[in-house]
C-alpha cells in the first residue's frame, strides 16, 4: 500500500520551506466525500436566501483575516504591494456572484403547472491553481455552495494555506459542507471519480488527465487551461492608455496570469513609437523580494519555471529575435523582457510562456492582426485598442476567443461568462451562465384532476 507522507511548500521568495503538510490518502478522501454528501442533503433544502446570508458571513470572515496577504506573498511570490488586491478581488467577486444567485437560480415558470428548476449536483471538486489561488477558487466555490452543493477544495501544493484559510472562514456553514484535502495526483484522480462535478484550473496536460479520470462516468468537467493571449493596437488607439495598460497586462504577477498579454500586434504606423514607450515603461519595474514594499515584480514560481522561460527567450534570440532589456536571471528571479523581430515560427509567439516576456510585431492591417491573433492553439481572451468601437465590434466577431476586450485587458468581470476555446478548455465560470454548470435542470409537469 502506498504511504501518504508529507509535502513541502517551498517559497519562491528565498527557497525556504514555508510550510509542510500531510497528504490525504484514500481513507481520508472517502471520509470527506461521505461527510460532504451528508451535509449536502440538508444544505440543498435550506432556503436560498439563508444560504446566501451564511455565505456572505463566510466572505466577511475571510476578509477580516489580516495575515492573508503576507502568506500569499511567501507562498507564490507576488509582491506584498499587490497581494491585498487579490483579497479585495475575492470579496468583490464573491459578493457579485451572491447578488446574482437569486436570478440565476430562479425557476423558469411556464404556467402554474409547469416549471424548470435548477437542482444542485451534489459534491463539487474544485482543483485550483497557485497563480491566483483565491480568485480562481472563488469562481466555483461560492456559486457551487450557493446553488446547494457541497465542495471539496484541492489546492496547489504551492499554496496549501489558501485552501485552509478558505475553509477556516466557513466555520458558520454546516460541518462537512466545505472541506479541503491536500492530495497527490493519484488520490486526486480518485476524487475525480467520486465527485459529481469537477472544476479544474491548470495546464493543458493536467486538463487531459482530469478528463481521462472522469471519462468512465457521466459527470461534467469544467476546464480552464492554457493561454497565449493577444492584443492588437490599431492606428487610432489612445496611445498612452494602450501602452500603460498593456505593460501592466504583460508583466503583472510576473506574467503568470492565464489571461496575461503574451503577444502584441501593433499597426505599423504606431509601431516605432509604441515600442519605444513600451520598453521605457517596462524599465520602471523593480524586481526584488516580494516582502519588500518597493518591489512590483516578484520571482516566478520556481527556478525550473524561470529556466524554461529563459530558454524560450534565448531560443527566439538565436532564431533572430531582438531582446530590448538586459538579461536578468538568478534562480527564481527573472527580469522582464520585450522581444521584437519575432514571428510565429518561434515558440515564444505560439506556445504559452507564463512569465514576464512579451513579443511585439508590426502589422499592416486589421485583417493581418486578426489572422495572427487566431494563429494559436489557445483562446481565452483577446484585446483590441482603438477609439472606433464599431470597428472593434466587427473585429471581435472574427477572433477565436472566450472573451474580447476593447481598451482593457487581463480582467475578469464576474457578471460575464469566463470561458475559453480550443486548448484553453471548455465550460464556464462566473455570470449567470456559470451557475448553469453547477446545477442541472429538473422539469415539473403537473396535470390537475378535478
N, C-alpha and C positions, 0 to 999 in steps of 0.2 A: 504493500500500500504506500502511496506517495506521502511523504512527510511534509506538512504545511508549516513552514517556519516563518521567518520574518522577511521584510524588505525594508530598504532604506531610501529615504528621500534625501538626495544629495543636492545641496543648494548650488545653483549656477553662479551665485554671487562670489563664493570663495572655495567651492569644492568640499565644504564641510558637510558632515551628516547632520541634517537639520532635525530629522525625526526618524524613528524606526517603529514599525507597526507589524502586527501579526497578520498573516494571510488567513482568510477563511477557507475552510475545507468543505467537502460535500455535505457533511453533517450540519455545519452552520448554515449553509445555503438552504438546505431542506427545511431547517427550523425557521429561517427568515421567511421563506415563501409561505409556509403554513401560517405563521403569525400574520403575514400580510393578507392572506386570503380571509382569515377570520375577521380581522379588523375591517376589511373592505366590505364584507357583507353587512355590517352595521352602518358603516360610513355612507354607503350608497343610499341609505334610507334617511339620512339626515337632510333636512330641507336645504336647498341650495343657498339661501340667504344665511343660514347658520354656518355652513361650510365656508362661505366667503368670509364671514366675520372671524372665524378661527384662523383662517389663512392670513388675513390682514394682521392679526395679532402675531402670527409667526414672522411676518415681514418686519414688523416693528421690533420684535425681539432680536432679529438678525441685525438690523441696522444699529441697534444700541450697543453691539459688541465692539469695543474700541480697538482690540488687538488685530482685527481682520486685515487692515492694510499692510501692517508690517509683516505679518505672517505670509501674506501673499507675495510680497517682495522677496522674502527669503526663499519661498518655495519655487517660484518660477522666474524671478529675476527682473520683473518690471520695476522701474524706479518708484520710490516711495512718494515722489511728487505726483504720480499718476494713479497708483493703486486705489486711493479713496474714490476715484471716479468710477471704478467698477462696482464698488459697494453702492454708490448712489444710483448707478445704472440698474443694478439688481432691483432696488426698491422701486424705481420708476417703471421698469418693465413689468415687475410683478403686479404693481398697482394697476397698470393699464390692462393687463390680462384679467385681473379680477373684476375690473369695471365692466369689461365686455362679456364676462361669463353669462350673466342672465340672458342676454340677447343671443349669444352663441349657442346656448343650451336650451333655448325656448322651443317647446314642441311646435311642429307645423300642424295647425288645426285646420282641417278642410271643412268640417262641419261638426256638430255635436257628437256624431257617431264615428268619426274617422279622424285619426291624427297619426303623426310620425313623431316619435320620441327619441332623444339621444340617450343611449344606455352606456354606462361605463363598461370597460373591457375586463377589468379585474386587477391583476398585478402588472404594473408597467416597470420595465427595467430601463433605467437611464444610464448610459455609458458615456461619461462626459470627458472632454479633453482638457489639457492643462493650460492652454494659451489664454483662455478667458474662462476660468473654472467656475465662477459664479454666474456669469452672463450666459454661458452655454447651458448650464444646468437649469437655470430658471425657465428657459424656453419650454421645457417639458414638465418639470416638477410641478409648478404652480397650476397650469391648466389640467394636468392629469389628476391632481388632488381635487381641484375644484369640480371636475367632472364626475367625481365619485370613485376614482381608482385608488389603489394603494400603490406606493412607489418604493422600489429598491434602487438606491444610487450606488453605482460603481464609478469612483473617480480614478483619474490617472494616478499612477504610483508617484508622480512628481508633485501632486497636490492633494495628498490624503487628508490633510487637516481641513480642507474646504468641505469635503463630504461630512466630516464630523461636526463642523460648525453649523452647517445647514440643518442637520438632524437635531443638534442641541437646541436650535432656535424653535423647533417644533414640539416642545415639551407639552404644549396645550392640546395637541392632537391625540387621538386615541392611540394607545400603545400598539406598536406593530404596523401602523398605517404608513409611516415614512421611516425607512431604515437605510443604513449604508452597510456595504460589505467591501472590504479590501480583498480583491480576488486576482489570481493569476489568470493566464489565458485559458487554461484547461477548465477551471471552475467557472469562469465567465461563460464559456461555451455551454456548460451545463445549465447555467442560469438562463441563457437564451432559450434553451429547450424547455424550460419550466415556466417562463413568463408568458403573458398574454399579449404583450406588445413590447417592442424594443426601440428605443431612441438612441442612436449611436452617432457620435461626432468623432471623426478621426481620419486616418489615411484611407486611400483607395484600397490598399491591401487589407486593412482592418475591416472595411466595409464588405469586401468579398468574404472574409472569414465569418462575419456576422450573418451574412446572407446564407452561407453554407450551413452554419449551425442551425439556422431556423428553417432550412429547406424541407425538412420532413414533417413540418407542422404548418397548419393553415393560420398563421399569425401574421400581423402586419409588422413591418420593419421600416423605420424612418432613418435614412442615411444622409448625413451631411459630411461630405468627404473633401477632396482637394479643391484648389482653386488657382487660377492664374489670371487674376482679374485685370482687364484692360481699361484704359482711359483714352479718349480722343479729344484733343484740344483743337477746336475749329479756329479759323482765322478771325472770327468775330467774338471770341471769348473775352470775358472780363479777365484781363491778363494777370493782374496782381492776385486776384482771388483764386484763379486756377493754379498759379504757382504755389501759393501758400497752402491750399487745401491738398494738392497732390503730393507735396513734400511730406505733409503730415500723414496722408493716406499711405505713403510708401514706407515710412520709417517708424511710425508709432508702434509700440510694443516690439521694437527691433524687427519690424517686418513680419512678425509671427502672428499674422491675422489671416483667417480664411478669406476674408473679403478685402484684404490689403491690396494696394496697387502694385503690380509686379511688372507691368509693361505700359508704356505711354506712347501714343502716336500723336504727333503734332503737325498741323498743317505747315508746309514748307515756308510759307510767308512769315509765320511766327517762330519757326524752329530755332534760329540762331539766338534771338533774344530770350526765348523761353529756356533754352538750355543754359545760357549764362546765368539767368536769375535762379533757376532751379539748383544748379550746382552751388551758387553762392549761399543760398538759404540753407542747403544741406550742410555746409561747412559749420554752421552755427550749433550743430548738435554736440552735446557734451557726453562722451562715452565714459562711463565710470561705474563705481559700486552702486547698486540700486538703493542702498540706505543713505547715500549722500544726497542731501536735498537739492543740490545744483545739477545732479545727473538727470538728463532727459533721454538718454539712450543706454539701456542696460545690456547685460550679457544675453546671448542666445541661450537656449535651454541646456545645451551640453557642448562639450568640446567636440564630440562626434558630429553634432549638427553644424557647428562652426566650420569644421574641416570640410564637410560636404558642400556647404555654401561657398566657401572659398575656392574649392575645387571647380565648381561650376563657373565662377568668375574667371579663374585662371585659364580654364579651357576656352572660354569665349575670347579672352585676350589673345591666346595662342592662335585662334582662328581669325583674328583681325579686329576684334573689338577694341575700343579705347576706354580705359578706366580714367575717370576725371578726378578721383580723390586718392590721397595716399593710402597705401595698403596698411591696415592695422589689424592684426590677427594674433591674439595671445590667449590661448586656452579657449574659454567661452566668450571672450570679449572680441567682438568683430565690429570694426568701424563701418559706417555707411558707404555705399559705392553706387556711382552712376555710370552706366555703360552706354556708349554710342558706337556707331559703325556696327550695329548688331543686325542680325537677320533671323528669320525663322528656321534657318538651317542650324542655329545654335540652340543648345539645350536651355540656355538662360532665358530664351524667349518663348519656349513651349512647355518646359517642364517646371513643376512647382519648385520655387526656391525656398520660400518660407524663412526669409531672412532679410537683412537691411540692404537689399540690392534691387535696383530697378534699371531696366533697359529702355532707352528712348529712341524712337525712329521718326524721321520726317516722312510725311505722306503728301501726295499731290491733290487728293480729292477725298470727298466723303465716302465714295464707293470703295476706294482703296483702304481707307481706315476700317470700314465695316468688314471687308474681306479679311483683313489681318486680325481684327478682333475675334472673328468667328473661327480663325485657324488655330483651334485649341481643343484638346480633349476635355476641357473643363467649361463650366458655365454657371458661376454663382452670381456675380454682379458685373456690370459694365457701366461706365460713366461717360457722358458727353458734356463738354464745356463750351457753351455757346449762349449768345443772347437771343437766338432765334428758337423759341420753344416749339413753334410749329414744325420747323425742320428737324429739331431734335426728336420730336414725336414720330416723325416719318422714319428716321434712322433707328429709333428704338424698336420699331416693329420688325426690323431686319436682323437685329443682333440676337444671338442664341445664348440666352442667359436667364436666370431666375428673377433677377431684379435689375432694372435700369434706373440709374440716377442721372439727373441733369443738374450740373453745377454743385454737386456734392458727391462724396464717396465714403466708403468704409463706415457705414452707419446702418443700424437696424431700427426700423420703425415698428413697434410692437403691434400696430394696427394693420400692418401689411404682411402678406404671406412671405415667409422666409423659406426659399426653396431653390433648387438648382436643376440643371440639366446635364446630360452626358455623364462623364465620370465624376462630376460633383455630387451625384447621388440622386435620391428620389425621396418623395414625401414632403411634408411641410410642417413647420412650427410657426408660432406666433399667429396673430389675427384670429378672426372667427373661423377661418378655414382650418387653422391648426387644431382647434377643438374637435373638428370632424375626425381627425386621425386618431384621437384618443378616446373616441366613443364609437358606437355602432348604431345604425338606425333600427328602430323597432316600430312596426306598424300596429295600430289598433283599429279594428273594423268591427263595429257592433251593429246588430240588427234588433230593433225593438219588436217585441211581440205583445200586442195589447191583450 
